[in-house]
Amino acid sequence: MARPSKYTRELRERAVRLVAESMEQGQYPSEFEAIRTIAGKLGIGSPETLRKWVRQAEVDGGARAGKTTQEIAEIRELKKEVSELRRANEILKSASAFFAAELDRPHRF
């Protein structure tokens, strides 16, 4: 199970929005400067964290190629389901081998 994020969804959305708005208005010479400054102002531990949020928002918005947040969540759920089904198959294989061995034994009356 993944650990919960120490940043709220609202903070993430606000930070990404601030970066986008500051770049539209030309407040910073580069996106890196905007990310670094805004991360510091909002108390985000690392500018890299904010950069990842910005990139994921671009993917979710269709401006960048990649897997959307929804697709990533769906893949995670499907992997979990596959793992559970594989475990169930192993249990069924063991049970069928056990019962097949029982049928092959001669019975004493």
The first five atom37 places (N, CA, C, CB, O) and aatype in JSON, in Angstrom:
{
  "aatype": [12, 0, 1, 14, 15, 11, 18, 16, 1, 6, 10, 1, 6, 1, 0, 19, 1, 10, 19, 0, 6, 15, 12, 6, 5, 7, 5, 18, 14, 15, 6, 13, 6, 0, 9, 1, 16, 9, 0, 7, 11, 10, 7, 9, 7, 15, 14, 6, 16, 10, 1, 11, 17, 19, 1, 5, 0, 6, 19, 3, 7, 7, 0, 1, 0, 7, 11, 16, 16, 5, 6, 9, 0, 6, 9, 1, 6, 10, 11, 11, 6, 19, 15, 6, 10, 1, 1, 0, 2, 6, 9, 10, 11, 15, 0, 15, 0, 13, 13, 0, 0, 6, 10, 3, 1, 14, 8, 1, 13],
  "atom_mask": [
    [1, 1, 1, 1, 1],
    [1, 1, 1, 1, 1],
    [1, 1, 1, 1, 1],
    [1, 1, 1, 1, 1],
    [1, 1, 1, 1, 1],
    [1, 1, 1, 1, 1],
    [1, 1, 1, 1, 1],
    [1, 1, 1, 1, 1],
    [1, 1, 1, 1, 1],
    [1, 1, 1, 1, 1],
    [1, 1, 1, 1, 1],
    [1, 1, 1, 1, 1],
    [1, 1, 1, 1, 1],
    [1, 1, 1, 1, 1],
    [1, 1, 1, 1, 1],
    [1, 1, 1, 1, 1],
    [1, 1, 1, 1, 1],
    [1, 1, 1, 1, 1],
    [1, 1, 1, 1, 1],
    [1, 1, 1, 1, 1],
    [1, 1, 1, 1, 1],
    [1, 1, 1, 1, 1],
    [1, 1, 1, 1, 1],
    [1, 1, 1, 1, 1],
    [1, 1, 1, 1, 1],
    [1, 1, 1, 0, 1],
    [1, 1, 1, 1, 1],
    [1, 1, 1, 1, 1],
    [1, 1, 1, 1, 1],
    [1, 1, 1, 1, 1],
    [1, 1, 1, 1, 1],
    [1, 1, 1, 1, 1],
    [1, 1, 1, 1, 1],
    [1, 1, 1, 1, 1],
    [1, 1, 1, 1, 1],
    [1, 1, 1, 1, 1],
    [1, 1, 1, 1, 1],
    [1, 1, 1, 1, 1],
    [1, 1, 1, 1, 1],
    [1, 1, 1, 0, 1],
    [1, 1, 1, 1, 1],
    [1, 1, 1, 1, 1],
    [1, 1, 1, 0, 1],
    [1, 1, 1, 1, 1],
    [1, 1, 1, 0, 1],
    [1, 1, 1, 1, 1],
    [1, 1, 1, 1, 1],
    [1, 1, 1, 1, 1],
    [1, 1, 1, 1, 1],
    [1, 1, 1, 1, 1],
    [1, 1, 1, 1, 1],
    [1, 1, 1, 1, 1],
    [1, 1, 1, 1, 1],
    [1, 1, 1, 1, 1],
    [1, 1, 1, 1, 1],
    [1, 1, 1, 1, 1],
    [1, 1, 1, 1, 1],
    [1, 1, 1, 1, 1],
    [1, 1, 1, 1, 1],
    [1, 1, 1, 1, 1],
    [1, 1, 1, 0, 1],
    [1, 1, 1, 0, 1],
    [1, 1, 1, 1, 1],
    [1, 1, 1, 1, 1],
    [1, 1, 1, 1, 1],
    [1, 1, 1, 0, 1],
    [1, 1, 1, 1, 1],
    [1, 1, 1, 1, 1],
    [1, 1, 1, 1, 1],
    [1, 1, 1, 1, 1],
    [1, 1, 1, 1, 1],
    [1, 1, 1, 1, 1],
    [1, 1, 1, 1, 1],
    [1, 1, 1, 1, 1],
    [1, 1, 1, 1, 1],
    [1, 1, 1, 1, 1],
    [1, 1, 1, 1, 1],
    [1, 1, 1, 1, 1],
    [1, 1, 1, 1, 1],
    [1, 1, 1, 1, 1],
    [1, 1, 1, 1, 1],
    [1, 1, 1, 1, 1],
    [1, 1, 1, 1, 1],
    [1, 1, 1, 1, 1],
    [1, 1, 1, 1, 1],
    [1, 1, 1, 1, 1],
    [1, 1, 1, 1, 1],
    [1, 1, 1, 1, 1],
    [1, 1, 1, 1, 1],
    [1, 1, 1, 1, 1],
    [1, 1, 1, 1, 1],
    [1, 1, 1, 1, 1],
    [1, 1, 1, 1, 1],
    [1, 1, 1, 1, 1],
    [1, 1, 1, 1, 1],
    [1, 1, 1, 1, 1],
    [1, 1, 1, 1, 1],
    [1, 1, 1, 1, 1],
    [1, 1, 1, 1, 1],
    [1, 1, 1, 1, 1],
    [1, 1, 1, 1, 1],
    [1, 1, 1, 1, 1],
    [1, 1, 1, 1, 1],
    [1, 1, 1, 1, 1],
    [1, 1, 1, 1, 1],
    [1, 1, 1, 1, 1],
    [1, 1, 1, 1, 1],
    [1, 1, 1, 1, 1],
    [1, 1, 1, 1, 1]
  ],
  "atom_positions": [
    [[0.84, -1.17, 0.0], [0.0, 0.0, 0.0], [0.89, 1.25, 0.0], [-0.95, -0.01, 1.21], [1.85, 1.33, 0.76]],
    [[0.57, 2.18, -0.84], [1.37, 3.39, -0.97], [1.15, 4.31, 0.24], [1.01, 4.14, -2.28], [0.07, 4.36, 0.82]],
    [[2.2, 5.01, 0.59], [2.07, 5.93, 1.71], [1.28, 7.16, 1.27], [3.46, 6.33, 2.26], [1.37, 7.56, 0.11]],
    [[0.52, 7.74, 2.16], [-0.24, 8.93, 1.79], [0.69, 10.12, 1.55], [-1.26, 9.27, 2.88], [1.74, 10.25, 2.18]],
    [[0.28, 10.98, 0.64], [1.08, 12.15, 0.31], [1.0, 13.17, 1.43], [0.62, 12.78, -1.02], [-0.04, 13.33, 2.07]],
    [[2.11, 13.86, 1.67], [2.08, 14.89, 2.7], [1.55, 16.21, 2.16], [3.48, 15.08, 3.28], [1.4, 17.18, 2.91]],
    [[1.26, 16.25, 0.87], [0.71, 17.46, 0.24], [-0.73, 17.19, -0.17], [1.57, 17.89, -1.0], [-1.05, 16.15, -0.74]],
    [[-1.6, 18.12, 0.14], [-3.01, 17.95, -0.22], [-3.2, 18.15, -1.72], [-3.9, 18.95, 0.57], [-2.37, 18.76, -2.4]],
    [[-4.3, 17.62, -2.21], [-4.62, 17.78, -3.63], [-4.79, 19.25, -3.97], [-5.9, 16.98, -4.0], [-4.39, 19.7, -5.05]],
    [[-5.4, 20.01, -3.05], [-5.61, 21.43, -3.29], [-4.28, 22.17, -3.44], [-6.43, 22.05, -2.13], [-4.15, 23.04, -4.31]],
    [[-3.3, 21.82, -2.6], [-1.99, 22.46, -2.7], [-1.34, 22.12, -4.03], [-1.08, 22.02, -1.53], [-0.76, 22.99, -4.68]],
    [[-1.43, 20.87, -4.44], [-0.85, 20.46, -5.72], [-1.47, 21.25, -6.87], [-1.05, 18.95, -5.95], [-0.77, 21.8, -7.72]],
    [[-2.8, 21.31, -6.89], [-3.5, 22.01, -7.96], [-3.14, 23.5, -7.96], [-5.02, 21.84, -7.83], [-2.94, 24.09, -9.02]],
    [[-3.07, 24.08, -6.78], [-2.73, 25.51, -6.68], [-1.32, 25.76, -7.19], [-2.85, 26.0, -5.22], [-1.09, 26.72, -7.93]],
    [[-0.38, 24.91, -6.81], [1.01, 25.08, -7.24], [1.14, 24.97, -8.75], [1.91, 24.04, -6.56], [1.82, 25.78, -9.38]],
    [[0.49, 23.98, -9.33], [0.54, 23.8, -10.79], [-0.1, 24.99, -11.49], [-0.17, 22.49, -11.21], [0.43, 25.48, -12.49]],
    [[-1.22, 25.46, -10.96], [-1.9, 26.62, -11.55], [-1.02, 27.87, -11.47], [-3.25, 26.87, -10.83], [-0.96, 28.65, -12.42]],
    [[-0.33, 28.06, -10.33], [0.55, 29.22, -10.18], [1.7, 29.18, -11.19], [1.11, 29.29, -8.75], [2.08, 30.21, -11.75]],
    [[2.25, 28.01, -11.41], [3.34, 27.88, -12.39], [2.83, 28.23, -13.79], [3.93, 26.45, -12.37], [3.47, 28.98, -14.52]],
    [[1.67, 27.67, -14.14], [1.1, 27.93, -15.47], [0.79, 29.42, -15.66], [-0.19, 27.09, -15.67], [1.11, 29.99, -16.7]],
    [[0.18, 30.03, -14.66], [-0.17, 31.45, -14.76], [1.07, 32.33, -14.84], [-1.03, 31.87, -13.57], [1.12, 33.28, -15.61]],
    [[2.08, 32.0, -14.05], [3.29, 32.83, -14.05], [4.02, 32.71, -15.39], [4.24, 32.43, -12.9], [4.63, 33.67, -15.85]],
    [[3.96, 31.54, -16.02], [4.61, 31.37, -17.33], [3.81, 32.12, -18.41], [4.73, 29.87, -17.69], [4.4, 32.71, -19.31]],
    [[2.48, 32.09, -18.32], [1.66, 32.83, -19.29], [1.92, 34.33, -19.2], [0.17, 32.55, -19.06], [1.95, 35.02, -20.22]],
    [[2.11, 34.82, -17.98], [2.31, 36.25, -17.77], [3.77, 36.66, -17.96], [1.85, 36.64, -16.39], [4.09, 37.85, -17.96]],
    [[4.65, 35.69, -18.12], [6.07, 36.0, -18.33], [6.76, 36.56, -17.11], [0.0, 0.0, 0.0], [7.67, 37.37, -17.24]],
    [[6.34, 36.15, -15.93], [6.92, 36.66, -14.69], [8.33, 36.13, -14.43], [6.03, 36.3, -13.52], [9.11, 36.77, -13.71]],
    [[8.67, 34.99, -15.0], [9.97, 34.37, -14.76], [10.65, 34.11, -16.1], [9.82, 33.06, -13.96], [9.98, 33.87, -17.11]],
    [[11.98, 34.16, -16.13], [12.69, 33.93, -17.4], [12.6, 32.49, -17.9], [14.14, 34.31, -17.24], [12.73, 32.24, -19.1]],
    [[12.38, 31.55, -16.99], [12.27, 30.14, -17.41], [11.28, 29.4, -16.52], [13.67, 29.44, -17.36], [10.94, 29.86, -15.42]],
    [[10.83, 28.28, -17.01], [9.9, 27.47, -16.21], [10.61, 26.96, -14.95], [9.36, 26.28, -17.05], [9.99, 26.87, -13.89]],
    [[11.87, 26.65, -15.08], [12.63, 26.18, -13.92], [12.63, 27.22, -12.81], [14.07, 25.84, -14.32], [12.44, 26.88, -11.64]],
    [[12.84, 28.48, -13.16], [12.83, 29.55, -12.15], [11.46, 29.67, -11.5], [13.23, 30.9, -12.79], [11.36, 29.86, -10.29]],
    [[10.41, 29.57, -12.3], [9.05, 29.65, -11.76], [8.8, 28.5, -10.79], [8.01, 29.62, -12.9], [8.29, 28.72, -9.69]],
    [[9.17, 27.3, -11.19], [8.96, 26.13, -10.34], [9.75, 26.25, -9.04], [9.35, 24.84, -11.08], [9.23, 26.0, -7.96]],
    [[11.02, 26.65, -9.16], [11.88, 26.76, -7.97], [11.34, 27.8, -6.99], [13.31, 27.12, -8.39], [11.31, 27.56, -5.79]],
    [[10.93, 28.94, -7.52], [10.43, 30.02, -6.67], [9.1, 29.66, -6.02], [10.29, 31.31, -7.48], [8.91, 29.86, -4.82]],
    [[8.18, 29.13, -6.8], [6.85, 28.79, -6.27], [6.94, 27.64, -5.28], [5.89, 28.41, -7.43], [6.24, 27.64, -4.27]],
    [[7.8, 26.66, -5.54], [7.98, 25.55, -4.59], [8.47, 26.09, -3.24], [8.97, 24.5, -5.15], [8.02, 25.65, -2.19]],
    [[9.39, 27.03, -3.29], [9.9, 27.63, -2.05], [8.84, 28.41, -1.31], [0.0, 0.0, 0.0], [8.74, 28.32, -0.08]],
    [[8.03, 29.18, -2.03], [6.98, 29.99, -1.41], [5.9, 29.13, -0.76], [6.35, 30.91, -2.44], [5.37, 29.49, 0.29]],
    [[5.58, 27.99, -1.38], [4.5, 27.14, -0.88], [4.98, 26.08, 0.1], [3.79, 26.48, -2.03], [4.18, 25.31, 0.63]],
    [[6.28, 26.03, 0.34], [6.81, 25.07, 1.31], [6.89, 23.65, 0.78], [0.0, 0.0, 0.0], [6.83, 22.69, 1.55]],
    [[7.02, 23.52, -0.53], [7.17, 22.2, -1.14], [8.65, 21.83, -1.03], [6.68, 22.17, -2.65], [9.52, 22.6, -1.44]],
    [[8.91, 20.66, -0.48], [10.27, 20.25, -0.15], [11.28, 20.37, -1.26], [0.0, 0.0, 0.0], [12.41, 20.81, -1.02]],
    [[10.91, 20.0, -2.47], [11.87, 20.0, -3.57], [11.2, 20.54, -4.83], [12.42, 18.57, -3.82], [10.04, 20.22, -5.11]],
    [[11.92, 21.37, -5.58], [11.36, 21.84, -6.85], [11.05, 20.69, -7.81], [12.31, 22.82, -7.51], [10.16, 20.8, -8.66]],
    [[11.79, 19.58, -7.67], [11.55, 18.42, -8.53], [10.15, 17.86, -8.32], [12.6, 17.32, -8.26], [9.51, 17.38, -9.26]],
    [[9.67, 17.91, -7.08], [8.32, 17.45, -6.79], [7.3, 18.26, -7.57], [8.03, 17.54, -5.27], [6.4, 17.7, -8.2]],
    [[7.44, 19.56, -7.54], [6.53, 20.44, -8.26], [6.68, 20.24, -9.77], [6.78, 21.91, -7.89], [5.68, 20.28, -10.5]],
    [[7.89, 20.04, -10.25], [8.09, 19.81, -11.68], [7.34, 18.57, -12.14], [9.59, 19.67, -12.0], [6.73, 18.57, -13.21]],
    [[7.37, 17.5, -11.33], [6.64, 16.28, -11.67], [5.14, 16.54, -11.71], [6.95, 15.16, -10.66], [4.44, 16.03, -12.59]],
    [[4.64, 17.33, -10.76], [3.21, 17.65, -10.76], [2.83, 18.42, -12.01], [2.84, 18.46, -9.5], [1.79, 18.17, -12.61]],
    [[3.69, 19.35, -12.41], [3.43, 20.16, -13.61], [3.4, 19.26, -14.85], [4.51, 21.28, -13.78], [2.51, 19.37, -15.68]],
    [[4.38, 18.36, -14.96], [4.43, 17.45, -16.12], [3.2, 16.54, -16.16], [5.71, 16.6, -16.07], [2.64, 16.3, -17.23]],
    [[2.79, 16.02, -14.99], [1.61, 15.15, -14.96], [0.36, 15.93, -15.32], [1.46, 14.51, -13.58], [-0.53, 15.39, -15.98]],
    [[0.27, 17.18, -14.91], [-0.88, 18.01, -15.26], [-0.91, 18.25, -16.77], [-0.84, 19.36, -14.5], [-1.98, 18.3, -17.38]],
    [[0.26, 18.41, -17.38], [0.32, 18.58, -18.83], [-0.14, 17.31, -19.55], [1.75, 18.93, -19.26], [-0.83, 17.4, -20.56]],
    [[0.23, 16.15, -19.02], [-0.22, 14.88, -19.61], [-1.73, 14.75, -19.45], [0.5, 13.67, -18.95], [-2.43, 14.39, -20.4]],
    [[-2.23, 15.04, -18.26], [-3.67, 14.94, -18.0], [-4.47, 15.9, -18.88], [-3.98, 15.21, -16.53], [-5.59, 15.6, -19.28]],
    [[-3.87, 17.05, -19.17], [-4.54, 18.05, -19.99], [-4.4, 17.8, -21.49], [0.0, 0.0, 0.0], [-5.01, 18.51, -22.29]],
    [[-3.61, 16.82, -21.88], [-3.43, 16.49, -23.29], [-2.35, 17.29, -23.98], [0.0, 0.0, 0.0], [-2.19, 17.18, -25.2]],
    [[-1.62, 18.1, -23.23], [-0.56, 18.91, -23.84], [0.74, 18.14, -23.99], [-0.32, 20.15, -23.0], [1.65, 18.6, -24.7]],
    [[0.85, 17.0, -23.35], [2.09, 16.21, -23.38], [1.69, 14.74, -23.5], [2.97, 16.46, -22.1], [0.66, 14.32, -22.97]],
    [[2.52, 13.98, -24.19], [2.25, 12.55, -24.34], [2.59, 11.81, -23.05], [3.06, 11.97, -25.53], [3.5, 12.2, -22.32]],
    [[1.87, 10.74, -22.78], [2.14, 9.93, -21.6], [0.85, 9.36, -21.04], [0.0, 0.0, 0.0], [-0.23, 9.58, -21.58]],
    [[0.97, 8.64, -19.95], [-0.19, 8.03, -19.3], [-0.82, 9.04, -18.35], [0.22, 6.74, -18.53], [-0.14, 9.67, -17.55]],
    [[-2.13, 9.18, -18.46], [-2.84, 10.1, -17.57], [-2.94, 9.5, -16.17], [-4.24, 10.42, -18.13], [-2.71, 8.3, -15.98]],
    [[-3.29, 10.32, -15.22], [-3.45, 9.87, -13.85], [-4.5, 8.77, -13.76], [-3.84, 11.04, -12.94], [-4.33, 7.8, -13.02]],
    [[-5.58, 8.93, -14.52], [-6.65, 7.93, -14.53], [-6.14, 6.6, -15.1], [-7.85, 8.44, -15.36], [-6.46, 5.53, -14.57]],
    [[-5.37, 6.65, -16.16], [-4.81, 5.43, -16.75], [-3.84, 4.74, -15.78], [-4.1, 5.74, -18.07], [-3.83, 3.51, -15.69]],
    [[-3.05, 5.52, -15.09], [-2.11, 4.95, -14.12], [-2.86, 4.24, -13.0], [-1.2, 6.06, -13.54], [-2.48, 3.15, -12.58]],
    [[-3.94, 4.86, -12.52], [-4.75, 4.24, -11.46], [-5.4, 2.96, -11.96], [-5.83, 5.22, -10.96], [-5.46, 1.97, -11.23]],
    [[-5.89, 2.97, -13.19], [-6.52, 1.77, -13.77], [-5.5, 0.65, -13.93], [-7.16, 2.11, -15.14], [-5.8, -0.51, -13.63]],
    [[-4.3, 0.96, -14.39], [-3.24, -0.04, -14.53], [-2.9, -0.63, -13.17], [-1.99, 0.57, -15.19], [-2.71, -1.84, -13.04]],
    [[-2.81, 0.22, -12.15], [-2.49, -0.25, -10.8], [-3.57, -1.23, -10.31], [-2.37, 0.95, -9.83], [-3.24, -2.27, -9.73]],
    [[-4.84, -0.89, -10.53], [-5.94, -1.77, -10.11], [-5.91, -3.09, -10.88], [-7.29, -1.07, -10.33], [-6.13, -4.15, -10.29]],
    [[-5.64, -3.03, -12.17], [-5.59, -4.25, -12.97], [-4.44, -5.15, -12.55], [-5.47, -3.89, -14.46], [-4.59, -6.37, -12.52]],
    [[-3.29, -4.57, -12.22], [-2.17, -5.36, -11.74], [-2.52, -6.05, -10.43], [-0.93, -4.49, -11.57], [-2.15, -7.21, -10.21]],
    [[-3.22, -5.34, -9.57], [-3.65, -5.93, -8.3], [-4.6, -7.09, -8.55], [-4.32, -4.86, -7.41], [-4.48, -8.13, -7.9]],
    [[-5.54, -6.92, -9.47], [-6.5, -7.97, -9.79], [-5.79, -9.19, -10.39], [-7.55, -7.45, -10.76], [-6.12, -10.33, -10.04]],
    [[-4.84, -8.96, -11.29], [-4.08, -10.06, -11.89], [-3.34, -10.84, -10.81], [-3.08, -9.53, -12.96], [-3.31, -12.07, -10.84]],
    [[-2.75, -10.15, -9.87], [-2.02, -10.79, -8.78], [-2.95, -11.67, -7.96], [-1.34, -9.74, -7.88], [-2.61, -12.8, -7.61]],
    [[-4.13, -11.16, -7.64], [-5.11, -11.93, -6.87], [-5.58, -13.15, -7.65], [-6.32, -11.05, -6.49], [-5.73, -14.23, -7.08]],
    [[-5.8, -13.0, -8.94], [-6.25, -14.12, -9.76], [-5.16, -15.19, -9.88], [-6.66, -13.64, -11.15], [-5.46, -16.38, -9.87]],
    [[-3.92, -14.77, -10.0], [-2.82, -15.74, -10.06], [-2.72, -16.53, -8.77], [-1.5, -15.02, -10.35], [-2.49, -17.74, -8.78]],
    [[-2.89, -15.84, -7.65], [-2.85, -16.51, -6.35], [-4.0, -17.51, -6.24], [-2.93, -15.48, -5.2], [-3.81, -18.63, -5.76]],
    [[-5.19, -17.12, -6.69], [-6.35, -18.02, -6.66], [-6.1, -19.23, -7.56], [-7.63, -17.28, -7.1], [-6.46, -20.35, -7.19]],
    [[-5.49, -19.02, -8.72], [-5.17, -20.14, -9.62], [-4.21, -21.12, -8.96], [-4.58, -19.62, -10.93], [-4.37, -22.33, -9.09]],
    [[-3.21, -20.61, -8.27], [-2.26, -21.49, -7.59], [-2.96, -22.33, -6.53], [-1.12, -20.67, -6.96], [-2.67, -23.51, -6.38]],
    [[-3.87, -21.71, -5.79], [-4.63, -22.44, -4.78], [-5.47, -23.53, -5.44], [-5.53, -21.48, -3.96], [-5.52, -24.66, -4.95]],
    [[-6.13, -23.2, -6.54], [-6.96, -24.19, -7.23], [-6.12, -25.32, -7.81], [-7.76, -23.51, -8.35], [-6.54, -26.48, -7.79]],
    [[-4.93, -25.0, -8.33], [-4.05, -26.05, -8.85], [-3.64, -27.01, -7.73], [-2.79, -25.43, -9.49], [-3.65, -28.23, -7.91]],
    [[-3.29, -26.46, -6.58], [-2.91, -27.3, -5.44], [-4.07, -28.17, -4.99], [-2.42, -26.44, -4.28], [-3.89, -29.35, -4.69]],
    [[-5.26, -27.6, -4.93], [-6.44, -28.35, -4.5], [-6.77, -29.45, -5.5], [-7.64, -27.42, -4.34], [-7.11, -30.56, -5.09]],
    [[-6.68, -29.17, -6.78], [-7.01, -30.2, -7.78], [-5.99, -31.33, -7.74], [-7.07, -29.58, -9.19], [-6.35, -32.49, -7.92]],
    [[-4.71, -31.01, -7.51], [-3.69, -32.05, -7.39], [-3.96, -32.92, -6.16], [-2.29, -31.42, -7.31], [-3.79, -34.14, -6.21]],
    [[-4.36, -32.29, -5.06], [-4.67, -33.03, -3.84], [-5.83, -33.99, -4.06], [-4.98, -32.06, -2.7], [-5.75, -35.16, -3.7]],
    [[-6.92, -33.49, -4.66], [-8.1, -34.33, -4.86], [-7.86, -35.4, -5.93], [-9.29, -33.47, -5.26], [-8.42, -36.49, -5.84]],
    [[-7.03, -35.11, -6.92], [-6.7, -36.12, -7.92], [-5.91, -37.25, -7.27], [-5.89, -35.49, -9.08], [-6.12, -38.42, -7.61]],
    [[-5.02, -36.93, -6.35], [-4.25, -37.94, -5.64], [-5.17, -38.79, -4.76], [-3.15, -37.29, -4.78], [-4.97, -40.0, -4.64]],
    [[-6.17, -38.17, -4.17], [-7.15, -38.9, -3.35], [-7.92, -39.91, -4.19], [-8.13, -37.92, -2.67], [-8.19, -41.02, -3.73]],
    [[-8.27, -39.54, -5.41], [-9.04, -40.44, -6.27], [-8.2, -41.62, -6.75], [-9.59, -39.68, -7.46], [-8.75, -42.69, -7.0]],
    [[-6.9, -41.44, -6.88], [-6.02, -42.5, -7.37], [-5.69, -43.53, -6.29], [-4.73, -41.9, -7.92], [-5.25, -44.63, -6.62]],
    [[-5.87, -43.22, -5.03], [-5.55, -44.14, -3.94], [-6.6, -45.25, -3.87], [-5.46, -43.38, -2.58], [-7.79, -45.0, -4.05]],
    [[-6.15, -46.46, -3.6], [-7.12, -47.54, -3.4], [-7.81, -47.36, -2.04], [-6.43, -48.93, -3.48], [-7.17, -47.01, -1.05]],
    [[-9.08, -47.61, -2.02], [-9.87, -47.45, -0.8], [-9.92, -48.76, -0.03], [-11.3, -46.98, -1.13], [-10.02, -49.83, -0.63]],
    [[-9.84, -48.7, 1.26], [-9.98, -49.89, 2.11], [-11.38, -49.89, 2.68], [-8.91, -49.91, 3.27], [-11.86, -48.9, 3.23]],
    [[-12.02, -51.01, 2.53], [-13.39, -51.13, 3.05], [-13.43, -51.91, 4.31], [-14.29, -51.77, 2.05], [-14.5, -52.1, 4.88]]
  ]
}
